Amino acid sequence: MPQAPQPDWPTFLAAMVLALVRVSGMVAFAPFFSSTALPLRTKAVIVGAVAWLLAPLVAALPAADPSLSFSGLLGELAVGLVYGLTLTLLTEMMLFAGQVAGMQFSFSAVNLLDPSSNIQTPLLGDLFQLMGTLVIIASGLDRILLASVVRSFHVVPLGSYAMAPRAALEIVRAAGGIFLAAVELAAPILAATMLVEVAVSLLGKLSPQLPVMSLTVPIKTLTGFVLLTGSLALWPRFIEARFAALLDLAERLIQLPASAPAAAPNAAHGLGLGLSFAFRTLALGKGV
């Protein structure tokens, strides 16, 4: 009986280490995976299992270089960080939207310790982040992200990625869309509470004996919570559209050639490009 071929363990282990570094870079910053609600051991098991399953497949891809080197490890880490840092903009958008809504709810002075970042964050900021994470899990976006990272091995084989300077610039530009997308998410609450303030102010002018200061805060808070509850039906489509846009951005960034020149525009031109890029990337969602 012919003997079964012996596995090439050095190549397999080198490919596994490179895949482990790429997936670890994504897990360190991407939404849901970076949450401290997941124990470190659980994250390690997930990353190790994914790397173990991918190693024999990605090592056999054309143009793959499954050999351990300092440049190869840095390239794999850069691919994972591009995914993680790009997708973490969604979490920051939810936090900023919660801060804006909290100011309208008169909750700006109520801060809690955010378990994911260990910093003091507004009450509604934590609430928005938790609700956004719930939408990501319920919609299966975490699995889509993991599948995209797996597909990246076909676009950028093992040990072949070279970081393009333009990629970091595009991530910084996309970060400008956080503010626009956050205001867009909190727009119903902002509009409703502003109308309540105008209405109560007019009543105060018509009836000076009316305790305006005592009525404004509870009416604004009640109206804001009613509008927030009613707008939750639009959250899945809103978050899925932004998640898809950011994931497309990450996939485009890893395909940028390393020789792409990094532009150095003046401040006004750079601001205009950043706002237009951020608007296209984060603010435009299909059907929202």
Buried (B, 14 or more C-beta within 10 A) or exposed (E): EEEEEEEEEEBBBBBBBBBBBBBBBBBBBBBBBBBEEEEEEEBEEBBBEBBEEBBBBBBEBEEBBBEBEEEBBEBBBBBBBBBBBBBBBBBBBBBBBBBBBBBBBBBBEEBEEBEBEEEEBBBBBBBBBBBBBBBBEEBEBBEBBBEBBBEBBEEBBBBBBEBBEBBBBBBEBBBBBBBBBBBBBBBBBBEBBEEBBEEBEEEBEEEEEEEBEEBBEEBBBEBBEEBBEEBEEBBBBBBBBBBBBBBEBBBEBBEBEEEEEEEEEEEEEBEEBBBEBBBEBBBBBEEB
